[in-house]
Amino acid sequence: MKLKIASAVLLTAVAASVFADELPAVATDSFVSTKSRAEVQGELSAYKQAGVNSYATGYDQLAGFKSNTSRQEVVAEYLASRDEVAALNSEDSGSAYMTQVAQRGRTTTGPILAGHPFNAQ
């Protein structure tokens, strides 16, 4: 019994030393910067003076946005597309709506394939 425990401990120690040689615990690559410390500190001070933190939760992405469309045009566009959007977001993801649109656009009477009737209900 003691022999089994001793051999297990020995095997564990050997395996640990083998795996320890594969990866260094501390990175040995040296970092080489492309900018001087003064350049980095200058960029940091310019960033702080700008007063804009795009990572902040209160950052307003639309602060400088100016639309070319009037409110009335946006409302009219919304009302015109409301039924289409509701159909595309319906339970079948708009499959029935797309079929109806395709049927409305059909002007020639071509071959009717199985599963694609001309007057789908």
N, C-alpha and C positions, 0 to 999 in steps of 0.2 A: 504494500500500500504506500509506504514511504517512497519507494522507488518510482511509483507512478506520479506522485505529487512532485517529486524532485525533477523528473523528466518533463513534466508539464511546465514547471517554472522555468526550466532551462530552455525549452522550446519557445516559450513566450518571450524570454529575454533575448534570444537570438532573433526572433521575428521582429521584435521592437527595434533592435539595432539595425536590421536590414531596412525597415521602412523609414527609420530616422535618416538614413543616408540619401533617400530619394529626393526629399524636398527640404530646402533650408528653412529654418524657423524664422530667420531674418532675411529680408530682401538684400541681395548683394549687389544689385544693379545701382550704379550711381546716377543721380538725376542731373541733367545738364539743362539749365534754363536758357531760353532764347532771348529773355529780357533781363535787364538789370533790376536790382531791387528798387532803385529810384523810379524807373518806368512803371513798375507794378504799383508802387505807392502813389504815383501821380494819377494812374487810372482809377485807383480806389478813391482818391480824394475827389476826382471829377465826378465819379458815380454818386458819391455822397452829396455833393453840391447840387447835382441835378434834381435831387429830391424825389426821384421816381424809382420805385422798387416794383418791378414787374412780377416779383414773386410774392408780394404782399397780398393779403386777402382783400384789402380795400382798394386795390389797383383798378382804375376805371379804364378799360380797354377802348371804350368809345368816346373818350374825352375829346379827341380831335376829329371825330367823325362828322362829316357833313353830307347829307343825302341830297341827291339831285331829283328825287321823287317827292311830290307833295303828299301830305297825309290823305287827301281825298283820293289820289291815284292808288295809294297802297290799300285803302279800304275797299275801293272798287275792285282791285285785283283779288283781294282776299274773298270778297263776296262771290266773284265770278268762279273762283276755283274751289270754293268750299265743298260743293257736292263731289267733285273729283277727289279731293283729299280724303273725304269721309269714305268714299268707295275704295280707295287704295289702301286705307288703314283698316278696312273691315276684316271680318273673320277669315275670309278666303284670300286676304292680301291683294285684293283687287282683281282676281282672276275673272270673275263674272263681268266686272266693269270693262276690262280690257277686251273681252270677247265681244261685248256690245259695241265698243268703239270700232273694233275690226270689222264687225258686221255692217256698221253704218257706212264705213268707207269702201265697202265692196260694191263695185259698179258692174263687173262682168259676172256672168254665171259660169264659173269654171267647174271642174269636177268636184263633187262633194265627197270628201273622204270620211271614213268611219270615225265617229267621235267628234266630227266637226260639222254639225248640221247647219244649213243656211239660216234657218229661223230658230235659233237656240232660245229656249225659254228660261 
